[in-house]
Amino acid sequence: MALFRRARAAYLTGMSRTPAGTPSHPKGAERFNEERASNTLRGDAQPDIEAGVMAIRDVVKSLRPQPGVYRMTDARGDVLYVGKARALKNRVSNYTQVERLPIRLQRMVSQTRGMEIVTTGSEAEALLLEAQLIKRFRPPYNVLLRDDKSFPFILLREGHDFPRIMKHRGARKAKGSYYGPFASAGSVNTTINALQKLFLLRSCTDSFFSRRDRPCLLYQIKRCSAPCVGRIDREGYAELIREAKDFLGGRSGAVQKKIEEQMKEAAEALDFERAAMLRDRLRAATFIQGSQGINAGGVGDADVFALAAKGGHIGIQGFFVRGGQNWGHRAFFPSHTQDIDKDEVLSRVLMQFYEEVPPPRTILVDRDLPERELLEVALAESAGHKVEISVPQRGDRRRLMEQAKRNAVEALDRRLAESGTQAKIMRELTEFLELPEVPARIEIYDNSHIQGAKAVGAMVVAGPEGFLKNHYRKFNIKSAQSNDDFGMMREVMHRRFCRALEEDPDRDGGLWPDLVLIDGGKGQMSSVRDTLEELGIEDVPLIAIAKGPHHGREGREIFHFPDGREKTLPVNSPVLFYLQRLRDESHRYVIGAHRQKRSRAISASPLDEIPGIGPSRKRALLLHFGTAGKVRAAALDDLKRAPGISEGVAQKIYDFYHTSG
């Protein structure tokens, strides 16, 4: 792990050496870089190769033949490319020999105006750091594994007498045993439901657990052993946890055999109720194993990756097998793969994938990878155990690989078919809405409130490949009056485009929409149009979507143009369905944001307003006095007697409520 820690330290060093103008937050960098990748690769800018070569040569003079990572930046300081090298001086100097570079890299050199260098202790450390920086900056000339969602895990959380089973995403900071990755939240939920039936583990939060005085519904439907009310003791629950860990760790056969023996013993003792319960647990175990979509028997712990290429596009199918059980599969479609060898693409995808997911001991691939041994060393350092990358030749592993290959080809075919259909829809949408070109970034706006209270505005963003959820934004309405929908929309648009003017005045950073869709009719259109005109913005296409005369009937939407014209589409039009989907996504997002805000307001306490009173003291006050109103009415001496409340804190609370003025 020492190598991984050094790479992490080098990563932080690289963050501190970020060029001026480059966002330091990963999502901020993505906002600047990811969307302009397509524009960059189209070569819209005029090439200036000599200037790029001169910038690179200036850096080469100070380099030595040692391992490290380099970042190429453009005139704005945005990262164009991240690369690693065994010998930095040799690798970087290759970019000065322009005639030997492919067209794609010539274009990159023509845009390069600076470089950032981070040296490392070894090439494996450089490989780890390269993956971390690619994840952070999303450079337009690197192969990018585009995936908005992290992979879910099952967590058996420790730190409690009765550990909880739960779904987990994100950083693995909580203490406990993690099992995964699972390909989707659905596969995790299905597995957790079956595991609850099999091992009767609790899934409730610690606070809910501590408040119970009788079993909840999960106990009644035989999905929990009710440790909250003593229906099982600590030793019995610990035994269930051990069995669950054995099952998830690949020793499912031993667990099933043990349950079978217990069921037979219960039946022989005429304890038919216990025998029936054990029978149900055995069925749950069989369900988990029988619900696997592929046969992964005999494989153990392994990830399987197969690549398919067609028409200049690449698809990669991944199967995730743990303990001989298939925990799902997912297709990946990396971007920026033009003119890059397929073997190298798979290597780059693996490094980026395992930035998010701990690698298993075995990784099966369908081809020999360049620098395979280097990949194994780097992944072993990040995982803390040996990692083997191999191409299966026979047996169960070979059959599993053949299945992964078939799935990769089929997934890529579906992707290409969907892309073709989507491209046709976008062309028809461009014609219907009278746009100058096919929009690459569509922003959809909506707001939500209850009689003006807890008003929230929202921006949803869609691109050629679907919704860009990292770019969604919420706006807490501040200045608009109650029930003034038009005023709310004006405020949202003013804040959105003032920020765009400030952060991207040249409109080349991917922050500006090619189309703005507004949920509403003529009034909302007028509000948005006037707001943008006040800001001096008159060239952003605007369309308002209003329901027709019969609000409950889908397909009668009216599209309002800034000049007052109205259009409609046939009820079976694919363009109409697409626009409805965009609008419905904005509805979903803004209503969810509104509900969150309303829930926070409901759960808020008057004690939150007292400075210096945190969650622990607030809890102590409420437990001692019962309600926030009684805290307000309490005498100073009564406040001092509350547990955990010092004289100084009691005085502060008393003064907060009783100081006049």
N, C-alpha and C positions, 0 to 999 in steps of 0.2 A: 504493500500500500504506500510505501515511501515515494515511489515514482508518481503515483496518482496525486499525492499531496503536493509534490513539487510542481506538477503540472497545474494543479489548482492555484498554487501561489503565483505561478507564471501567468495564469489567466487573470488573476487580480492585478498583477503588474501591468498586463496588457490593457485592463480597464482604465488604469490610472494614466496610461499613455494614449488615450483616445484622441484622435485629431480634433482640432477645433471645429465645431459645427456638427459633430456627430453625436446623436442622442446617446446618453449613457445607459438608458433603460432598454432591455431587450425589445419590449413592445414598441418603444419609441423608435428604435433602430429599424424595426420591421415596417413601421409606418413610412419611414423615409426611403427604405430600400426595396421592399418586396414588390410593391406594385410597379415601381419604375423598372423592374427587371425586364419586363416584356418590351418596354420602350427602348431600353439600352440595347437589348439583343437585336432589335430591328435596325439599329444603326442610324437613328434619327440625327445624331450629332455629326458634324463634319469631322472627319478624322484628322488628327494632328500627331502623327506617329513620332515625328522628330522630337517634339516637346516631351512626349512620354518617355522616349528612349533616353533623353538627356536627364530626366528626373531619376530614372532607374540607375543610370551610370553614376550619378552623384552619390547614390546610396551604396553601390557596389564598392566604391573606393574604400569605404570604412568597414566592410564586412570581412570576416575570416571564415575559413572552411570548418565551421562548427555547426551542430544541429540547432534548429530553431524554427520559428514561425514568422512569416512575413505577411503584412497586409498592404495591399495596393489601394490607394485612395485617389479620388478625383479632385477637381478644383474646389468643390464645396467641402471636402473632407470626408465625404461618405465613402464607406468601404466598398470597393469593387470586387475584391477577391482575397481569400485567405488561403495560404498554402504553407506546407511544411517542407523541410529540407533536411537531409543528412549533413550536407555541407552548404550553408547559406550562400557563400560567395559564388560557388559553382552554379547553384540552382538559379539564383536571381540574375546572374549575368546572362543566362540563356535567353531572357526576355529582350536583351538588346540585339539579338540576332534575328531581326524581324522577318527576314525572308524565309527562315526555317519554321516560323510559327504558322499554325492554321489561321484561317480568316477570323475565327472567333477570338483568338488571343491577340491578333493584331488590333482588332477593335478595342480590346481591353487596354492594350498598351497605349493606344491613341488617346484614351481618356485618363490615363494615369498621370497624376501630378505630384504624387508623394508616396512614401512608403513608411510603414512602422515595423520595427524589428523587435522580436523578443527571443533571446537565446535560451536554450534549454540544456539539460544535462545529458540527454540522449534522444535518439530519433523516436523512440516509443513515447517519451514524454512530449515531444513535439506533436506526435499524432494525436494524443489526448487533448492537448491545448488547441490544436487546429479544429477538432470537433466542437469544443466548447465555444470558440470564437465564431464558427460558422452558425451555430445555434443562436448566438447573441446578435450578430450583425445581419444575417440573412443576405449575404452578398449576391449580386445578380449574376456573377460568373462562376459561382460554385454550384455543384450538384446539390440540390436542396430536397430534403425529405419533408414534404409539406403535410403536416398533420396538426390540426388545431387542438386536438384533445390528447391529454395524457392517458396512459393505460391504467385501467383499474386493477386493484389487488384485493385479495381477502386478507384482513388483518385480525389476528387473535391478540387483542390488546392486553398487555400485562399491567402491573401496578395496582391490581385489585384482587381481593380474595376470590372473586368469581369473574374471571376474564370474559370480555365481551367479544363476540364475532361481528364484524362489520365490513362494509365496503370502504375502500380507501383509494383516493387519488392524490397525486402531487408528491411533495417531498416526504420521505419516510423518516419523520422525526419522532413520531410516537414510539414508545417502547413496546415491543411485541414481536410476533412472528408474522412475516409477510409471505403470501403465496400468490404467485402470478408470474407474468402478466396474463390477464384475460383480454380477449380481443375486443370485448364490448361490455358496457354496463349490464346489458340484458343477460349475458352469459354469467356474469358475477351474481346477479340477483337470483337467477335460476339455481345456481350452485349453492348459494347461501340458504335459500329456502329448503333445498334438499338436505343440506348439512344440519339445519335446525331440526328437521324431522329425524335425522340419523343420530345426532349427538345431544339434542335438547339444550343447546347453548343459548344463553340470553343475547339479545341484540339491542336491548334498550340502553339509553344513556345512564350514566352514573347517578345523575340527579333524579331521573324517573325511578331508578332502582331503589334509591334511598327513601323515597316517599311511599312506597307500596305497603299496604297493610293486608292485602289479599291478592291472590294470583290474577294476572291479566288474562286477556282472551287467548294469547299464545299458549298459555298452559292448558287452557280448555281444549284447544284443537291439537294438542300434543306436539307443539313445536318449541317448548321451553320446559325446563325442569323446575322452574319457579324458585330459584335460590333466594330471591328477594324476601320470601316469607318462610324460609326454612324447610321447604319441601324436599330439599337435598342438602346434605352437609358439605363442608369444604372438601373433605377427602373424596367423597363421591363425585363432586363436580370436577375436582382435579383429575380424576380418572377419565372422565368424559373428555377433558381437554387433551390428555395424553393420547387418547384414541383418535381424536380429531387431527392432532398433529401427525400421528402415524399414517392416517388415511390420506391427508393432503401431501405428506412427504413421500408417498409412493408405496406404502405398506398396506394397501387397501385389502389385499387378500387375507392377511393375518387378522385384520379388524373384523372382516366378515366372518371368518372362521370362529372367532371368539364369540361374536353375537349369536351364531348358529348354535354353539355349544350351550350358551346361556339360555337360549330359547328351548332347547331340548330338556335342560335341567328343570326349567320352570314348568314345562308340560308334564314331565314325569312327577313333579311335586304337586300336580293338579292346580298350580297357580296360573290359571288360564288368562287372567287379566294381564299379568306380567308377560306371559308368552305372546299374547296378542300385541303388546306394546313392542316387544323385541322383534316380532314379525314385521311390524310397520317400519321399524328402523332398518331392518334388512332389505326391505323393498326400496327404501330411500337410497341405500348404498347401491343397489342394483340399478336404480334409475340414473344415478350420477354416472355410472360406468356405461350404461346402455345408451345414454343420450349423446354420446360422442359421435360427431359427424364423420370422423375418419378413424381408421384402425391404427392406434398408436402403441399397441401392445409390443413389449420387448424393446422399446426405445428408451425408456427411463426419462431423464430430464434432458430436453433438447429443444432448440429452436431450428426450424427448417425454412430455408429461403430458396425460392426458385425464381428465375428471371425470364420474362418473355419480351420480345421486341417486335414491333410492327409499325411500318409507316413512319419511322422516325420517333416513335413513342415507346416508352418502356414501362412495363408493369412488373411488380415484384410481389409474390405471394408469400406470406409468412404463416407458418403453423407453430403454435406454442404448446409444447408437450411437457407435462410435469408428472412424474411418477407413473408414466405409461398412460396418462389420461390427457386427452386433447382438451385444452382450455381455450379453444377458439382459433380462428384464423382471420387475417386481415390482408387486404390488398393495398399496396403502396404505389403511387405514381410520382416518382421524383421529377422535379423540374430542372431545366437548364442542363439537359443531357446531350444536346446537339454536339456532334463531332467528338464525343468522348467514348472510349472503349467500354463495352458493356461490362467487362470484368471489373474495371475501375469504378464504374457506377455502383456496382453491388458492394464493393469495398467501402466506398464513401457512405452509402446508405447504412451499412452495418455500424460504422463508427457513430453516425448521428443517431441511429436508433438506440444504441446502447448508452448514449448520453442520458436517456430518460429511464431505461430499464436495466436492471442488473443482469449481466449475461449468465447463462447457465454454463455448466462444464462442457457441454457439447453443442456445437453449432454446425448444422449440416447445410451445405450449399450445393448447387448443381453444376459448379464449374471451379476450376483452379483459379485462385485469386492472386493477383500480384501482391507481393509483400505479405504473404499469408503468415509467415512466422512473426513478422513485426506486429500484425494485427493481434495475434495470439498473446504476445507479450504485453501489448498495451491494454487489451481487455482483461487479462489476468491481473494486472496491477490495479485496475479500477474495481474488479470484482473481489479481489482478495483470495482467489483460488485459481487453479490451473484451468485454462480454457483451450479447447481443441477445436479447430475448424477443419472439416474434412468433407470429401465428396464420397457419399455412400456408393458402394459397388454391388452389394448383394443383400439378400435377406429382407427383413422387415423395414430396415432403414431405406433401402433402395425402392421398395414399393411405396413407402411414404413419400419419397422424393418424386417419384413418377406422378403421384397424385397431386403433389404441390405444383409440378410443372403444368399439368392439365388445368388446374385452377388458375394459374398465372395467365395462361393463354386465354381462358374463358373470361377472366376478369378484364384483361386488356381489350378483348373484343367488345365486351359490354361498354367499357369506357369510351372506346372510339365511336361506337354506335350512338351513345348518349351525347358525345361531343358534337357529332354531326347533326343530330337533331337539335341540340341547343344552339349550334351556330346558325341553323336555319331560322329558329325562333328569333334569335337576336337580329338577324337581317330583316325579318318581317317587322319586328318591333321598331327598328330604326326607320323603316319606311313609314309605318303607321304614325309614329310620333314626330316624323319630319326632322330627324336628327341629322347633323352633318356627317357623322360616322358612327359605327357600332360602338356603343358605350362600353368602356373597360371598367368603370366604377360607377355604380348606381347607389345613390343614397335615398333612403325612404324615411320620412318623418311622421311622427304621430305624437299625441299627448293624451294623458289620462288624469282624471281627477273625479272627486265626488263633490258636486256643488261648489267647485272651486278649491276644495280642501285637499291637501297633500298632492298638489299638482306636480306632475313629472312629464317632461318631454323626452323623446328618444330618437336616436338615429340608428338605423340599421343599414349595413353596407353589403352589397352584392357585387361579385366580380364574374368573370367568364366561367370560373369553375365552382361557383356556388357562393354561399354566404361567407363573408369575412368576419367572423365573430370577434376576432381580436380588435376590430376597428369599431365595434358598436360603442355608442356613447349614451349616457343618461344625463339629463339636464334637470336639476331641481329648480322649478320655476320660482323666481324671487320677486320680480317687480310687477308681473301682470295681475290685474284685478280678478276677484272671484268670478267664475263663470265666463270669463272673457277668453274664449277659445282663440279668437284672432290675435289678441294680445299675447297669449302664451306662445303661439306659433311665431309671432314677430320676435319675441325674446329669444327663442331657441335659434332662429336663423341668424339673428344679430350676433349672438355669442359664437355660433359655429363659424360664420364667415369672417368675423373680426379676427378670430384665431388663425384662420387660413391665410388671411392677408398678412398677418404678423409673422407666421412661421414659414410660409411658402409664397412670398409675393411674386416670384417668377413662374409659379405653377408648374414646376418640373420635379417636385418631390413626391408626387403621388398623393397629395392631400386634397386635390380639387376633384369634384365629381364631374362626370360627363353627362349625368342626368340626375335631376332631383325630382322625386315623387313625393307628393304631399297627400296625406289622407284627409280629404275634405272637398269642398266645392268652390264656388266662385269667391266666397268670402276669404277662405284660407289662401286661395291663389292670389287675390289682391294684396293680402297682408304680406305674403312672402315676396311678391314682385316689388312692392313698394320698399320693403326693407332692404332688398339687394340693390335697388336703384339708389337709395340713400347712401349706400356704401360704395357706389360707383361700379357695381357689378351688373352688367347687362347681357353677358354672353353665356351664362350658365342655363342650359335648357331646363325649363320648369313644366311639370305636368301635375295637375290635381286629379285625384281619383275619387269620385263621389258615387254613392249608391244611387240607383235609379229611383223612379217614383214609388216603386214597391220595395221598401228597404229590406224586407225579408227574402227577396228573390235574388239569388246569385245570377250573374251573367247579364245584368242590366246596368252595369256600371257606366257612368258618363265621365269622359276624360276632358278636362277643362284646360285650354291653352291660355298663355298669358295675354293674347290679343282678344280674348273673349269667345273664341270659337269652341265648339263642343263636338266630340266624336264618340261613336260607340263601336263595339266590335260584335261579331256574331257570337251567340252564346256557346258555340262549340269551338271557338278559336283557340289554338294553342298559345297564341300571344296573350289572350285574355287570361287563360289559366296561369301563365307565368306571372303576369302582373298581379293577379289575385294572390298568388303565393308570396310575392314580395310584400304586399300590403298586409297579409295575414301574419307574416313574420314580425312586422313592425307592431301589429296589435299584440301579439304574444309577448314581445319583449317589453313594451311600455306598460302593459297591464301587470306583468311580473314585477317590474320596478315599482309601480304604484303600490302593489300589495306589500312589498317589502317595506316601503316607507310607512305604510299604514300600520303594519305589524310592529315596527319599531316604536311608533308613536303610542300604540296601545300598551306596549310593555314598558314604556318609559315611566320613571318615578320622579316625583318632585325632589327627591333626595339627590338626583343626578345634577341638579343645579348648584349644589353646595360645593364650592371649590375645596379640593383636598380630600373629598370623601370618595374612596374607591369602592369596588365591588364587595370587598370583605367587610369593611365598616358599614356599608349600606345593608348588607345581609344581617350583620349583628344588630343593627338598630331595629330592623323590621322584625327580627325574631324576638327581641326584647320588648318592643312596644306594640307590635301587631300591625300597625298601619303607619303610613307616612303622616297622616293627620295627627296622630297621637305624638309622633316625634315633634311636629311643629308646636304642639301645645304643651310639651313637657317642660318642667322647670329645670333650671341649670343643675341642681343637685341630682335630679332624676337622670339627666343625661350623663352625669359623671359616673353613676352607678351601673350604666350599661356595660356589658362585657366588651373588652377590646377598645373602649373609648377613654382616652386620657383626658386630663383636665383641660389641656390646651385645645384638643379637638372638640370637647363638649362646649367650651366657650365659643369656639368658632361657629358651631351649629346654632347655639343660642343667639349669638349676635346676628347671624344671617337672617333669622326669622324675626328678631325683635328690634333691630336697629331701625329707627325711624328714618324716613326720607329715602 
